Amino acid sequence: MQTVSENKSFGGIQGVYSHASDACGCDMTFGLFLPEQAAEGPVPVLWYLSGLTCTHENAMVKAGAQAWAAEAGIALVFPDTSPRGEGVADDEAYDLGKGAGFYVNATEKPWAPHFRMWDYVTEELPNIITANFAIAEDRQAITGHSMGGHGALTMAMRLPGRFRSVSAFAPIAHPSQSDWGRKQLAAYLGADESLWAPHDSTLLMKRLGFDGPVLIDQGSKDQFLELLKPEALAQAMMERRQNGTFRMQPGYDHSYFFVSSFMHDHIAFHAEALYGN
Ligand SMILES: N[C@@H](CCC(=O)N[C@@H](CS)C(=O)NCC(=O)O)C(=O)O
């Protein structure tokens, strides 16, 4: 693992690190904020998964999360959204290929050799951060924005016991029924839609739910509402009687101005779950 940069931030350190990834078969870069409490011993961690077109950097510089994470004594991890590098397949469209890994393990050409973001985020990167930093493995929570909200929700529901709480900002909530989903799941996983279901939060909510608290925020003026399908997830949460809160936030769009407006709420929500018994 190489240190790309380390900057003091709110008493802690905002680092950027790169490493050779076995899962993705290329070099990967991630951001990690460690609060100053990490000097005393392992701290809880909140994963933040980003959306389409993002790298590790967007949320790290625009979500305004470090101040609240420092206050709560929580580390933040900002993974990249896809494999990178010259030998990695890509598409001209912004919503497929690089910057659009959709947090799945691709099985189809030309994506299969590198696009293994599910394994990267759920297996390889957790091992790297717990081996190298003062992170409490038994106190993890996860959140994300848009495609990252989709990743956070699917990981939380499919890995019971891993995360104490899950939240999402404007998640892609029902990708198997959306143009933000059908195209990508077909490209990465093939035409058999039964293989898409484990990557659809609405279907997972109906089938599995989450054994912990859920918080979803969605802007009412989000320009991608028709693609995100928040009402499908809200309905599934009700049907499941899921422990959770779904908030429509009047007037907010899809941007990081929306994400940063509610970041304090999300970190406080996760802190309660992470510091409880
Ligand atoms: N570029 C696309 C939208 C992509 C987009 O909105 N990406 C969101 C996540 S889905 C984002 O976080 N973009 C990067 C940023 O705002 O920093 C478009 O204009 O249609």
The ligand as a Tripos MOL2 file, in Angstrom:
@<TRIPOS>MOLECULE
LIG
   20    19     1     0     0
SMALL
NO_CHARGES

@<TRIPOS>ATOM
      1 N1        -23.1280   13.0510  -15.5080 N.3       1 LIG1
      2 C1        -24.4610   12.5550  -15.3460 C.3       1 LIG1
      3 C2        -24.9000   12.5070  -13.9210 C.3       1 LIG1
      4 C3        -23.9200   11.8830  -13.0280 C.3       1 LIG1
      5 C4        -24.1950   12.2190  -11.5880 C.2       1 LIG1
      6 O1        -25.0900   12.9940  -11.2230 O.2       1 LIG1
      7 N2        -23.4220   11.6220  -10.7460 N.am      1 LIG1
      8 C5        -23.6050   11.8230   -9.3310 C.3       1 LIG1
      9 C6        -23.8330   10.4720   -8.7110 C.3       1 LIG1
     10 S1        -25.1320    9.5980   -9.5660 S.3       1 LIG1
     11 C7        -22.3680   12.4180   -8.7480 C.2       1 LIG1
     12 O2        -22.0900   12.2440   -7.5790 O.2       1 LIG1
     13 N3        -21.5720   13.1140   -9.5690 N.am      1 LIG1
     14 C8        -20.2970   13.6260   -9.1680 C.3       1 LIG1
     15 C9        -20.3300   14.8830   -8.3410 C.2       1 LIG1
     16 O3        -21.3790   15.5370   -8.2290 O.co2     1 LIG1
     17 O4        -19.2600   15.2180   -7.7790 O.co2     1 LIG1
     18 C10       -25.4280   13.4400  -16.0650 C.2       1 LIG1
     19 O5        -25.1730   14.6190  -16.1370 O.co2     1 LIG1
     20 O6        -26.4720   12.9200  -16.4960 O.co2     1 LIG1
@<TRIPOS>BOND
     1     1     2 1
     2     2     3 1
     3     2    18 1
     4     3     4 1
     5     4     5 1
     6     5     6 2
     7     5     7 1
     8     7     8 1
     9     8     9 1
    10     8    11 1
    11     9    10 1
    12    11    12 2
    13    11    13 1
    14    13    14 1
    15    14    15 1
    16    15    16 2
    17    15    17 1
    18    18    19 2
    19    18    20 1
@<TRIPOS>SUBSTRUCTURE
     1 LIG1         1 GROUP 0 **** ****
